Amino acid sequence: MRLSYLLYFILIFSFSAIIIIVSNGCAQIGSISGGDRDSLPPKLLSADPKLLSTNFTGNKITFTFDEYIDELQDVQANVLVSPYPKVNPEFRSKLKTISVKLKDTLLANTTYSINFGNIIKDVNEGNIFKDFTYVFSTGNFIDSLTVSGKVELAETGKPDSTLIVMLYRNANDSSVQQIKPNYIANVKGDGSFTFNNLPSGKYDIYALKDGDGGKTYNSTTELFAFNNAPIMVSDSTTPVNLFAYAEEKTSKLPATTTTTKPKTAAQKKLRYTLAGSGAKQDLKDSLTIEFNNPIKNFDSTKIILTDTNYVAVTGVSFLADSNKLKLFTKWAEDFDYRLIIQKDAVTDKTDSTITKTDTLRFKSKKESDYGNVVLRFNNIDFTKRPVLQFVQTDEVKASFALTAKEWRNKLFNPGEYEIRILYDDNNNGLWDPGNYSKKNQPEKVITIPKKISVRENWDNESEINL
């Protein structure tokens, strides 16, 4: 009898995790779930010394949370200590605690802050305790002044969250190039930044894309921004707008050095192709002939543009540029052309010519292949010499000086475009970067948030408010 009871209880225990749901004569078997997913971040239970402590004299800080903390990742890249230390603190996580060991000599009567960014996470679900900042002071009070503002890329008018903003106290013009800043703030996704717990005083402010991690401006290819004058931090400090630029474009790395094989006889021969071969000729652009070798000289009388009856077209001019030869003329729409290139018309650097006289056939576009674009601008300042830019994949495809509130172009290539307005200070039609040594700010660009889509054979009209 006792054995029977024992077997009975074993069976009951074994099947306790199985739920049998009987509905309309059908049975469904399912296992018991583990409950709802934990979506709450770790909660700080205590800090030792406590948050906002004054007269701080120690070198260790301990934080205790209500759950186990994951291992801290990329601490030096994500944690901001202000004022910026000469020697970085040591951060460790163990079970439900995080400890910070300060290795730098603390300044007297100074408010310090440690912003942990997004590195504090729980072990199980990775929930983030976002932007936790621990503040303490080595003096009798906590500084509470703030500086905020926004950083934009001068060439596009867009934000870049990879930039940092730097504050220097008692600095000179070369400090940003030689020493690390006193305070650092990260730029958020919308371009904004904020410094908290600052003492009053005069500060120089900069923004930098710190490629080498040195926290100094040491390359003209780095994105950089500066304010024209120091700012005074007080309880009425106005927001600061900074415009970042790279004085020089980053050059591409040279290709890996390899042994160059001598060119064969076939490779030495001068050959050419029409740029955009197979496409119809743009009514607004030149015809470009590309050669496989740099051009030494050419005879324009031996390159003849004709109609289908081989009657020469008048008003033709040429321009040689390295290995390209550009032909300019007023193109007729939907027209069949012939281009005759005689064999001795072009000579390359080795005095080679093409092997035979050739005739190329191509056709020009129709006006209906283009879109008619009409843009009307409100609140535009013509004293700033605005230039209208049409951009695709960060490349300016076309630009036009604006002289009136309404702009029209009936021969515009179809496609989707981003619109920018460049304020062209030096009136050269191009965006120009700044120069810190000369204290020249970069030219400013506004990007219109909404793109325009130009359809062929269509009136494309938009109103733009600046």
LINDA-V183830 format. One record per residue. SS is DSSP state (~ for helix, > for strand, _ for the rest). PHI is phi in degrees with one decimal (none if undefined). Layout:
BEGIN
ss = {SS,SS}
phi = {PHI,PHI}
END
This chain:
BEGIN
ss = {_,~,~,~,~,~,~,~,~,~,~,~,~,~,_,_,_,>,>,>,>,>,>,_,_,>,>,>,>,>,>,_,_,_,_,_,_,_,_,_,_,_,_,>,>,>,>,>,_,_,_,_,>,_,_,_,_,_,_,>,>,>,>,>,>,_,_,_,>,_,_,_,_,_,~,~,~,~,_,>,>,>,_,_,_,_,_,_,_,>,>,>,>,>,_,_,>,>,>,>,>,_,_,_,_,_,_,_,_,_,>,>,>,>,>,_,_,_,_,_,>,>,_,_,_,_,_,>,_,_,_,_,>,>,>,>,>,_,_,_,_,_,_,_,>,>,>,>,>,>,>,>,>,_,_,_,_,_,_,_,_,_,_,>,>,>,>,>,>,_,_,_,_,_,~,~,~,~,_,_,_,_,>,>,>,>,_,_,_,_,_,>,>,>,>,>,>,>,_,_,>,>,>,>,>,>,>,>,_,_,_,_,_,_,_,_,_,_,_,_,_,_,_,>,>,>,_,_,_,_,>,>,>,_,_,_,_,_,_,>,>,>,>,>,>,_,_,_,_,_,_,_,_,_,_,_,_,_,_,_,_,_,_,_,~,~,~,~,_,_,_,>,>,>,_,_,_,_,_,_,>,_,_,_,_,_,>,>,>,>,>,_,_,_,>,>,>,>,_,~,~,~,>,>,>,>,_,_,_,_,_,>,_,_,_,_,>,>,>,>,>,_,_,>,>,>,>,>,_,_,_,_,_,_,_,>,>,>,>,>,>,_,_,_,_,>,>,>,_,_,_,_,_,_,_,_,_,>,>,>,>,>,>,>,_,_,~,~,~,_,>,>,>,>,>,>,>,>,_,_,_,~,~,~,_,>,>,>,>,>,>,>,_,_,>,>,>,>,>,>,>,_,_,_,_,>,>,>,>,>,>,>,_,_,>,>,>,>,>,>,>,>,>,_,_,_,_,_,_,_,_,_,_,_,>,_,_,_,_,>,_,_,_,_,>,>,>,_,_,_,_,>,>,>,_,_,_,_,>,>,>,>,>,>,>,_}
phi = {none,-61.7,-63.6,-64.3,-61.1,-64.3,-62.9,-62.0,-67.2,-64.8,-64.8,-61.1,-63.6,-66.7,-102.0,-69.5,-88.1,-104.7,-107.3,-108.1,-107.0,-103.4,-142.8,52.7,82.0,-111.7,-114.0,-120.8,-109.7,-143.0,-92.5,-72.3,-80.0,-89.4,94.3,-67.5,-69.2,-71.3,-117.6,-94.0,-72.9,-59.1,-110.6,-74.5,-90.6,-161.8,-133.2,-132.1,-64.1,-67.1,-59.5,66.8,-68.3,-114.6,53.8,-67.5,-129.9,-83.9,-136.0,-136.3,-129.8,-126.3,-116.1,-117.7,-115.7,-87.0,-151.1,-69.0,-103.2,-71.3,-62.5,-73.2,-115.8,49.1,-59.2,-64.0,-83.9,-113.9,-91.4,-111.4,-108.8,-128.1,-57.6,-64.8,-80.8,-74.7,-121.2,-68.5,-66.0,-105.8,-114.2,-140.6,-116.7,-150.1,53.9,-103.5,-127.3,-126.1,-118.5,-124.3,-109.9,-81.0,-110.4,-100.3,-71.9,-77.0,-77.2,-71.7,50.4,-130.6,-90.3,-112.2,-139.5,-124.1,-99.0,-87.6,57.0,-119.9,-91.7,-88.6,-135.6,-79.7,-70.1,-73.8,-110.5,71.7,-66.5,-99.0,-89.2,-77.3,51.0,-70.5,-122.6,-100.8,-122.8,-149.2,-136.9,-86.8,-109.8,-86.8,-147.6,-100.0,-65.9,-133.5,-78.6,-130.8,-133.1,-131.1,170.3,-147.4,-118.2,-123.9,-75.6,-61.4,-76.9,-125.0,75.9,-105.0,-82.3,-145.7,-76.6,-85.3,-81.8,-119.7,-113.2,-126.7,-115.8,-122.2,-104.5,51.1,-108.1,-120.3,-62.5,-90.5,-59.4,-65.4,-95.5,-122.2,-129.5,-76.6,-75.0,-80.3,-136.5,-133.3,-132.8,-83.2,-91.5,-82.5,-61.6,-91.6,90.7,-82.6,-148.6,-147.1,-106.2,-114.5,55.3,-96.3,-82.2,-69.6,146.6,-99.2,-133.4,-94.4,-124.9,-141.3,-124.1,-152.2,-97.0,-85.0,-64.7,-102.1,76.9,-81.9,61.5,-134.7,-87.2,-127.8,-149.7,-73.9,-92.7,-79.7,-66.2,-149.8,-143.8,-140.6,-93.4,-64.2,-145.8,-59.7,-106.4,-99.8,-87.8,-151.3,-80.2,-131.8,-69.2,-83.9,-59.5,-110.6,-105.0,-118.7,-122.5,-88.2,-152.1,-112.4,-61.7,-131.0,-71.5,-68.1,-81.6,-70.6,-66.0,-65.4,-65.9,-59.2,-66.9,-131.3,-70.5,-86.2,-79.9,-60.5,-68.5,-75.5,-60.8,-67.7,-71.6,-73.8,-64.3,-78.7,-129.7,-150.9,-142.7,-87.1,-61.9,68.7,-55.2,99.0,-90.6,-73.5,-70.4,-68.0,-67.0,-105.5,-124.2,-78.4,-91.3,-108.7,-107.5,-105.1,-106.2,-79.8,-131.4,-60.3,-82.9,-91.6,-158.0,-148.1,-114.4,-65.0,-72.9,-105.1,-122.4,-120.8,-96.7,-134.0,-89.4,-69.8,-94.2,62.3,-88.6,-64.0,-84.7,-89.9,72.5,-106.2,-134.9,-131.9,-145.0,-95.3,-144.5,58.0,-103.9,-120.9,-124.4,-104.6,-111.1,-113.7,-164.8,-88.7,-76.9,-83.7,-77.0,49.4,-121.9,-90.6,-117.6,-127.3,-122.3,-101.0,-115.9,-73.6,-63.9,-106.7,-74.0,-130.6,-123.9,-93.9,-64.6,-99.6,66.5,-82.2,-126.4,-69.7,-76.3,-155.1,-67.8,-132.8,-123.2,-105.6,-114.0,-154.7,-128.3,-90.7,-72.2,-94.0,-62.7,-72.7,-75.9,-107.5,-106.5,-96.8,-108.3,-128.8,-119.7,-117.2,-107.4,-110.1,63.3,-90.7,-100.5,-76.0,-69.6,-91.6,53.2,-67.8,-123.3,-84.7,-119.8,-108.7,-124.4,-132.0,45.8,64.0,-115.2,-74.0,-86.1,-157.9,-143.1,-144.8,-69.3,-96.7,-125.0,-145.8,-69.3,-115.0,-122.8,-130.8,-155.3,-91.0,-122.6,-113.9,-65.0,-61.5,146.0,-98.4,-130.1,-91.2,-106.7,-126.2,-115.9,-95.2,-91.3,-89.2,-57.5,-96.4,59.0,-106.0,81.9,-125.3,-76.4,-118.6,-73.8,-85.3,-147.6,-67.2,-64.5,-97.5,59.3,-96.0,-75.8,-71.8,-69.7,-99.3,-130.1,-109.8,-98.6,-75.0,-57.5,-94.0,-76.0,-113.7,-112.2,-95.8,-102.9,-70.0,53.1,-146.6,-84.8,-107.7,-115.0,-144.5,-111.7,-120.1,-100.9,-104.1}
END
